Amino acid sequence: MPAVGLGVYQMPNGPLTQRAVDYALRCGYRHIDTAMIYRNEESVGKAIAAGFLPREEVFVTTKLWNSDQGYDQAIKASHASLNRLGLTYVDLYLIHWPVHGKRKESWRALETLYGEEKCRAIGVSNYLTHHLEELLGYCKIVPAANQLEMHPYLYNSRIETIDLCRRQGILPIAYSPLTKGAKLRDPLLVKIARNYGKSTAQLLIRWALQQGFAVIPKSSATARIAENFQVFDFKITPEDMVLLNGLDENLTTGWDPSDAL
Ligand SMILES: NC(=O)c1ccc[n+]([C@@H]2O[C@H](COP(=O)([O-])OP(=O)(O)OC[C@H]3O[C@@H](n4cnc5c(N)ncnc54)[C@H](OP(=O)(O)O)[C@@H]3O)[C@@H](O)[C@H]2O)c1
């Protein structure tokens, strides 16, 4: 999976998203992260179909929404996502959320879809330790990835889940890596970022990469889409990584799966 992808949450279905995806591909991004519930799969598909790159060079992730969980519903929902995207397969299909009582059948559906080559890899999102342990007890295919909210303000409190992923060969993907903007002016971040001549957004994306995560910052602004990809020309020192890792405050900027049974 390409290490840095463009997230398209809260971007409208239409030309804005299509242009943002096209621009991201021109900047060097090779991974686009959408979901049925973002309601913009069609625009993502149109940008890919426009053909700046061959389909095989773009890694496309989409997700199964909660109301579509269960075996038959999940199969149906995946076909609908593929239709909206205009694709014959996605590179990664994720269960968006660990819905109690439905997730086993949903996973079985993803295993079927994988066997039918409707998706090149299957994974989960928002699965904490107890959700993963349950899944590892019945799965035939171990998830390729677990997409979780992760940034220095939500790292130590997720460490048990991250370590489990690492031990099982499940790639952690950091979502909301920029804290949805909430912490971009944190004075410590500003100070560290300045030492590298980088923005705080670039520092947070680089932090995720150095943790070994894939990372999917969202922006709909061309300048920031480009900025967020300029993260391969510097390295955070081990000392600064320690400082950043110490910022944990169990900050969730979106849904908190700790409450999911
Ligand atoms: N699996 C899940 O449950 C789940 C949940 C949430 C998110 N996600 C995925 O993760 C992606 C990213 O997370 P997110 O959208 O929640 O938040 P995020 O990437 O942490 O932050 C996005 C916000 O930061 C701003 N921003 C982006 N680059 C910036 C920069 N260089 N300088 C200043 N501000 C900047 C954006 O504004 P502009 O657009 O105006 O630049 C936007 O307001 C989503 O788009 C989605 O694909 C997954």
The ligand as an SDF file (V2000), in Angstrom:
LIG
                    3D

 48 52  0  0  0  0  0  0  0  0999 V2000
  -12.2230    4.8490    9.1110 N   0  0  0  0  0  0  0  0  0  0  0  0
  -12.8040    5.8460    9.7330 C   0  0  0  0  0  0  0  0  0  0  0  0
  -13.6920    5.6710   10.5880 O   0  0  0  0  0  0  0  0  0  0  0  0
  -12.3740    7.2430    9.4110 C   0  0  0  0  0  0  0  0  0  0  0  0
  -12.7620    8.3100   10.2280 C   0  0  0  0  0  0  0  0  0  0  0  0
  -12.3070    9.5930    9.9150 C   0  0  0  0  0  0  0  0  0  0  0  0
  -11.4740    9.7890    8.8080 C   0  0  0  0  0  0  0  0  0  0  0  0
  -11.1300    8.7350    8.0130 N   0  0  0  0  0  0  0  0  0  0  0  0
  -10.2810    8.9180    6.8020 C   0  0  0  0  0  0  0  0  0  0  0  0
   -9.1210    9.6630    7.1550 O   0  0  0  0  0  0  0  0  0  0  0  0
   -9.0410   10.8360    6.3490 C   0  0  0  0  0  0  0  0  0  0  0  0
   -8.3580   11.9800    7.0920 C   0  0  0  0  0  0  0  0  0  0  0  0
   -9.0070   12.2640    8.3150 O   0  0  0  0  0  0  0  0  0  0  0  0
   -9.9280   13.5670    8.5430 P   0  0  0  0  0  0  0  0  0  0  0  0
  -10.5110   13.9970    7.2600 O   0  0  0  0  0  0  0  0  0  0  0  0
  -10.8360   13.2230    9.6650 O   0  0  0  0  0  0  0  0  0  0  0  0
   -8.9450   14.6610    9.1330 O   0  0  0  0  0  0  0  0  0  0  0  0
   -7.4160   15.1520    8.9640 P   0  0  0  0  0  0  0  0  0  0  0  0
   -6.8000   14.6190    7.7440 O   0  0  0  0  0  0  0  0  0  0  0  0
   -6.7660   14.9200   10.2740 O   0  0  0  0  0  0  0  0  0  0  0  0
   -7.6220   16.7290    8.8420 O   0  0  0  0  0  0  0  0  0  0  0  0
   -8.3110   17.3180    7.7860 C   0  0  0  0  0  0  0  0  0  0  0  0
   -8.4670   18.8010    8.1000 C   0  0  0  0  0  0  0  0  0  0  0  0
   -7.1780   19.4300    8.1380 O   0  0  0  0  0  0  0  0  0  0  0  0
   -7.1320   20.4680    7.1450 C   0  0  0  0  0  0  0  0  0  0  0  0
   -5.8080   20.4080    6.5400 N   0  0  0  0  0  0  0  0  0  0  0  0
   -5.3370   19.4730    5.6740 C   0  0  0  0  0  0  0  0  0  0  0  0
   -4.0500   19.7050    5.3730 N   0  0  0  0  0  0  0  0  0  0  0  0
   -3.6910   20.8190    6.0320 C   0  0  0  0  0  0  0  0  0  0  0  0
   -2.4960   21.5490    6.1070 C   0  0  0  0  0  0  0  0  0  0  0  0
   -1.4030   21.1780    5.4420 N   0  0  0  0  0  0  0  0  0  0  0  0
   -2.4560   22.6710    6.8860 N   0  0  0  0  0  0  0  0  0  0  0  0
   -3.5720   23.0530    7.5600 C   0  0  0  0  0  0  0  0  0  0  0  0
   -4.7430   22.3880    7.5430 N   0  0  0  0  0  0  0  0  0  0  0  0
   -4.8020   21.2680    6.7810 C   0  0  0  0  0  0  0  0  0  0  0  0
   -8.2510   20.1690    6.1640 C   0  0  0  0  0  0  0  0  0  0  0  0
   -8.7700   21.3460    5.6010 O   0  0  0  0  0  0  0  0  0  0  0  0
   -8.7680   21.5980    3.9880 P   0  0  0  0  0  0  0  0  0  0  0  0
   -9.5150   20.4680    3.3620 O   0  0  0  0  0  0  0  0  0  0  0  0
   -9.4810   22.8980    3.8490 O   0  0  0  0  0  0  0  0  0  0  0  0
   -7.3280   21.6470    3.5710 O   0  0  0  0  0  0  0  0  0  0  0  0
   -9.3000   19.5310    7.0730 C   0  0  0  0  0  0  0  0  0  0  0  0
  -10.0500   20.5210    7.7420 O   0  0  0  0  0  0  0  0  0  0  0  0
  -10.5110   11.1040    5.9940 C   0  0  0  0  0  0  0  0  0  0  0  0
  -10.6540   12.0030    4.9350 O   0  0  0  0  0  0  0  0  0  0  0  0
  -10.9970    9.6990    5.7100 C   0  0  0  0  0  0  0  0  0  0  0  0
  -10.5740    9.3000    4.4330 O   0  0  0  0  0  0  0  0  0  0  0  0
  -11.5340    7.4660    8.3190 C   0  0  0  0  0  0  0  0  0  0  0  0
  1  2  1  0
  2  3  2  0
  2  4  1  0
  4  5  1  0
  4 48  2  0
  5  6  2  0
  6  7  1  0
  7  8  2  0
  8  9  1  0
  8 48  1  0
  9 10  1  0
  9 46  1  0
 10 11  1  0
 11 12  1  0
 11 44  1  0
 12 13  1  0
 13 14  1  0
 14 15  2  0
 14 16  1  0
 14 17  1  0
 17 18  1  0
 18 19  2  0
 18 20  1  0
 18 21  1  0
 21 22  1  0
 22 23  1  0
 23 24  1  0
 23 42  1  0
 24 25  1  0
 25 26  1  0
 25 36  1  0
 26 27  1  0
 26 35  1  0
 27 28  2  0
 28 29  1  0
 29 30  1  0
 29 35  2  0
 30 31  1  0
 30 32  2  0
 32 33  1  0
 33 34  2  0
 34 35  1  0
 36 37  1  0
 36 42  1  0
 37 38  1  0
 38 39  2  0
 38 40  1  0
 38 41  1  0
 42 43  1  0
 44 45  1  0
 44 46  1  0
 46 47  1  0
M  CHG  2   8   1  16  -1
M  END
$$$$
